[in-house]
Amino acid sequence: MSEYQLPTRRRIYLMRHGDVTYFDETGRAIDPDTVPLNEKGRAQATAAGEAFALQGVRFDRVIVSGLRRTVETAQRVLAATGQAVGLEVEPAWEEIRGGRLAAIAPDEVENAFLRAFDGIVAEDTRFLGGETIGELLDRVLPAVDALREDPAWDTALLVLHGGVNRAILSHAIMAGGRAFFGHLAQATGCINALDVGSAPQDWVVRAINHAPPSPLHCDVRNTTMEMLYAQYLRYRPPG
């Protein structure tokens, strides 16, 4: 009788950055590449760090997309855990890129916002007139493979974005397959826990969308894109 050996897996903690404000008091849109965390976002990032500290989690690698909101979130997480880990930047994990809203026909704007992450999204779907879901997967998934091919880590923290996180989570749920499940909610500052083994299909999904300040999500019933559309309607120039 052969002895059974338990598989060995490594842990990926996948976070979405903390909350940000995309419009200022005058209604001017803020550059999404440079927008900082707001007060709520800073509190979310610190709360996530405190949750990791409480469990004694230590990170071997901390990877951000390079956009300011991911960098600030990771810095606050590390400060709360008392860890001095250098941040690595992976541009392939920048958020899905939208186009110019002004270029979208007025009668198509609502669908552009509200159908962008609707159910299982077709790869030819464009995000706000910009990048397609297929193009997002083309750049996100090879970087995931590269991370898994590096044997020099056991626990990694990735601080990324709602759209990118959905791509990675969909890949994990499909056991290494290619899909985009847009209805996977990703609250700002949330934590997902994924385990990976040596085989490409060896993914174990441990936790999705755990938000330390409000883990039961009691105060929200709307999606990110619904809330962004409401902000857009509030601040768009009169037509």
C-alpha positions as CSV (number, residue, x, y, z in Angstrom):
1,M,0.0,0.0,0.0
2,S,1.6,3.3,-1.1
3,E,1.8,6.2,1.3
4,Y,-0.4,9.2,0.4
5,Q,1.4,12.6,0.5
6,L,-0.6,15.7,0.8
7,P,-0.1,18.2,-2.0
8,T,2.0,21.2,-1.4
9,R,0.4,24.6,-2.3
10,R,1.4,28.2,-2.0
11,R,-0.9,31.1,-1.0
12,I,-1.8,34.2,-3.0
13,Y,-3.6,37.0,-1.2
14,L,-5.3,39.1,-3.9
15,M,-6.5,42.5,-2.8
16,R,-8.4,45.3,-4.5
17,H,-7.1,48.8,-3.7
18,G,-8.8,50.9,-1.1
19,D,-11.6,53.4,-1.9
20,V,-10.9,56.4,-4.1
21,T,-12.9,59.5,-5.3
22,Y,-13.0,59.8,-9.0
23,F,-14.6,63.3,-9.1
24,D,-13.7,66.4,-7.1
25,E,-16.1,68.8,-5.4
26,T,-16.5,70.8,-8.7
27,G,-17.4,67.7,-10.7
28,R,-14.1,67.5,-12.5
29,A,-13.0,63.9,-13.2
30,I,-9.7,63.0,-11.5
31,D,-7.0,61.1,-13.5
32,P,-7.6,57.4,-12.6
33,D,-3.9,56.8,-13.0
34,T,-2.9,59.2,-10.2
35,V,-6.0,59.3,-7.9
36,P,-5.1,58.8,-4.3
37,L,-6.9,56.8,-1.6
38,N,-9.6,58.8,0.2
39,E,-10.2,58.6,3.9
40,K,-12.4,55.5,3.6
41,G,-9.8,53.9,1.4
42,R,-7.0,54.6,3.9
43,A,-9.0,53.0,6.7
44,Q,-9.8,50.0,4.5
45,A,-6.1,49.4,3.8
46,T,-5.1,49.7,7.4
47,A,-8.0,47.3,8.4
48,A,-6.8,44.7,5.9
49,G,-3.2,45.0,7.3
50,E,-4.5,44.6,10.8
51,A,-6.4,41.4,9.7
52,F,-3.2,40.0,8.2
53,A,-1.3,40.9,11.4
54,L,-3.9,39.2,13.6
55,Q,-3.4,36.0,11.7
56,G,0.4,36.3,11.7
57,V,0.6,36.4,7.9
58,R,4.0,37.2,6.4
59,F,4.6,38.0,2.8
60,D,7.5,36.9,0.7
61,R,6.5,39.1,-2.3
62,V,4.2,42.1,-2.5
63,I,3.2,43.1,-6.1
64,V,1.2,46.2,-7.1
65,S,0.1,47.4,-10.5
66,G,2.0,50.6,-10.1
67,L,-1.0,52.9,-10.1
68,R,-1.0,55.2,-7.0
69,R,-4.0,53.6,-5.3
70,T,-2.5,50.2,-5.3
71,V,0.9,51.5,-4.0
72,E,-0.8,53.4,-1.1
73,T,-2.9,50.4,-0.2
74,A,0.1,48.0,-0.1
75,Q,2.1,50.5,1.9
76,R,-0.6,50.8,4.5
77,V,-1.1,47.0,4.7
78,L,2.6,46.5,5.3
79,A,2.8,49.3,7.9
80,A,-0.1,47.6,9.8
81,T,1.7,44.3,9.7
82,G,5.1,45.7,10.6
83,Q,6.8,44.2,7.5
84,A,9.5,45.8,5.4
85,V,8.9,44.2,2.0
86,G,9.9,46.0,-1.2
87,L,7.0,46.6,-3.6
88,E,7.3,45.1,-7.0
89,V,5.4,46.7,-9.9
90,E,3.7,44.6,-12.6
91,P,2.2,46.9,-15.3
92,A,0.4,44.0,-16.9
93,W,-1.9,44.1,-13.9
94,E,-3.0,47.7,-14.3
95,E,-6.8,48.2,-14.4
96,I,-8.8,47.5,-17.6
97,R,-8.5,50.5,-19.7
98,G,-11.6,52.5,-20.7
99,G,-11.9,54.8,-23.7
100,R,-13.2,58.4,-23.9
101,L,-16.7,58.6,-22.5
102,A,-17.3,61.5,-24.9
103,A,-16.8,59.1,-27.8
104,I,-19.6,56.8,-26.7
105,A,-23.0,57.6,-28.3
106,P,-25.4,59.1,-25.7
107,D,-27.9,56.2,-26.1
108,E,-25.1,53.7,-25.4
109,V,-23.6,55.2,-22.3
110,E,-25.9,53.4,-19.8
111,N,-25.2,50.0,-21.3
112,A,-21.4,50.8,-21.5
113,F,-21.4,51.3,-17.7
114,L,-24.0,48.7,-16.5
115,R,-23.3,45.8,-18.9
116,A,-19.5,46.0,-18.7
117,F,-19.3,43.4,-15.9
118,D,-22.7,41.7,-16.6
119,G,-22.5,37.9,-15.9
120,I,-20.1,35.9,-18.0
121,V,-18.7,38.6,-20.2
122,A,-17.8,37.9,-23.9
123,E,-14.2,38.6,-24.8
124,D,-15.1,41.1,-27.5
125,T,-16.9,43.3,-25.0
126,R,-15.2,46.7,-24.7
127,F,-14.9,48.4,-21.3
128,L,-16.4,51.9,-21.6
129,G,-15.3,51.9,-25.3
130,G,-11.7,51.0,-24.6
131,E,-9.9,47.7,-23.9
132,T,-11.8,44.4,-24.6
133,I,-12.1,41.7,-22.0
134,G,-10.0,39.5,-24.3
135,E,-7.2,42.0,-24.4
136,L,-7.4,42.2,-20.6
137,L,-7.0,38.4,-20.3
138,D,-4.2,38.5,-22.8
139,R,-2.0,40.6,-20.6
140,V,-3.2,39.5,-17.1
141,L,-3.0,35.7,-17.4
142,P,0.7,35.4,-18.7
143,A,1.8,37.5,-15.6
144,V,-0.1,35.0,-13.4
145,D,1.7,32.1,-15.0
146,A,5.1,33.9,-14.5
147,L,4.3,34.4,-10.8
148,R,3.5,30.7,-10.4
149,E,6.7,29.7,-12.3
150,D,8.9,31.5,-9.7
151,P,9.6,29.0,-6.9
152,A,11.2,31.5,-4.5
153,W,8.0,32.4,-2.6
154,D,5.4,30.8,-0.4
155,T,3.0,33.7,0.3
156,A,2.4,36.6,-2.0
157,L,0.3,39.7,-1.7
158,L,-1.1,41.2,-4.9
159,V,-2.8,44.6,-4.6
160,L,-4.6,45.2,-7.8
161,H,-8.0,46.3,-9.3
162,G,-11.6,45.2,-9.6
163,G,-11.5,44.2,-13.3
164,V,-8.0,42.6,-13.0
165,N,-9.1,40.7,-9.9
166,R,-12.1,39.3,-11.7
167,A,-9.9,38.1,-14.5
168,I,-7.6,36.3,-12.0
169,L,-10.5,34.9,-9.9
170,S,-12.3,33.7,-13.0
171,H,-9.1,31.9,-14.1
172,A,-8.8,30.3,-10.7
173,I,-12.5,29.2,-10.6
174,M,-12.0,27.7,-14.0
175,A,-9.0,25.7,-12.7
176,G,-6.6,27.5,-15.0
177,G,-9.2,28.2,-17.8
178,R,-10.0,31.4,-19.6
179,A,-13.2,33.2,-18.7
180,F,-14.4,36.5,-17.2
181,F,-17.1,36.4,-14.5
182,G,-18.1,40.0,-14.2
183,H,-20.6,39.3,-11.4
184,L,-17.8,38.5,-8.9
185,A,-18.1,41.5,-6.5
186,Q,-14.8,43.1,-5.4
187,A,-15.3,45.7,-2.7
188,T,-12.6,48.3,-2.3
189,G,-10.0,47.0,0.1
190,C,-11.2,43.4,-0.1
191,I,-9.1,40.3,0.3
192,N,-9.3,37.1,-1.7
193,A,-7.3,34.0,-0.8
194,L,-6.1,31.5,-3.5
195,D,-3.9,28.5,-3.2
196,V,-1.8,27.2,-6.2
197,G,-0.1,23.9,-6.7
198,S,2.5,22.8,-9.2
199,A,0.0,21.7,-11.9
200,P,-1.5,24.5,-14.0
201,Q,-5.0,23.4,-13.1
202,D,-4.2,23.1,-9.4
203,W,-6.1,26.1,-8.0
204,V,-8.0,26.2,-4.7
205,V,-10.3,29.2,-4.0
206,R,-10.3,29.8,-0.2
207,A,-12.0,33.2,0.1
208,I,-13.6,35.8,-2.1
209,N,-14.3,39.5,-1.4
210,H,-13.6,39.5,2.3
211,A,-13.7,43.1,3.4
212,P,-12.3,43.5,6.9
213,P,-14.1,46.7,7.9
214,S,-17.5,45.2,6.8
215,P,-17.1,41.5,6.1
216,L,-20.8,40.9,5.7
217,H,-21.3,43.9,3.3
218,C,-24.4,45.0,5.2
219,D,-24.4,48.5,3.8
220,V,-24.1,48.0,0.0
221,R,-26.4,46.3,-2.5
222,N,-25.1,48.0,-5.7
223,T,-22.2,47.2,-7.9
224,T,-19.1,49.3,-8.5
225,M,-20.2,50.1,-12.1
226,E,-23.7,51.1,-10.9
227,M,-22.2,53.5,-8.4
228,L,-19.8,54.9,-11.0
229,Y,-22.6,55.5,-13.4
230,A,-24.6,57.4,-10.8
231,Q,-21.6,59.6,-10.2
232,Y,-21.2,60.1,-13.9
233,L,-24.8,61.2,-14.3
234,R,-24.4,63.6,-11.4
235,Y,-21.2,65.3,-12.7
236,R,-21.5,65.0,-16.5
237,P,-21.7,68.3,-18.3
238,P,-25.3,69.2,-19.4
239,G,-26.0,68.1,-23.0
